[in-house]
Amino acid sequence: MAASPVPCPPTGHWSVPGNHTATADPTAVALAFARPRPAWCTVPSALLMAFPRAFVGVRLPHDVAVALLAGGSVAASVIVPLSRPARSLTPTARNGRVPLAVRIPGPGADGRARIEPG
């Protein structure tokens, strides 16, 4: 078992979760869901970002562990239910006749989308 280089502070000093890890881990999970091939690189990169935070004493080991679990869980719980609807909308968005410039901002002030002939 590894020992922390810095002893844990007394009860009442909370810093859970670590911000760097809480953002790096969900990003890696999201990228792994979106593009599974580079997951061999993104997931270890997130872990490598988390490890030094605890090793140098900036964060406590349990802060980093909670951030990894919380970040990954939140990302997976959002991505998994939304992946099927997103996949079904992708062909519609790609093959639609409405130009991208109209799809993003929506219709004009009069409620009609202006489609210029190309």
Secondary structure, DSSP 8 states (H G I E B T S, - for coil): ----SS----TT----S-HHHHHHHHHHHHHHHH-STTHHHHHHHHHHHHHHHHHTTSS-HHHHHHHHHHHHHHHHHHHHHHHHHHHHHHHHHHH-SS-HHHHTT-S-TTS-------
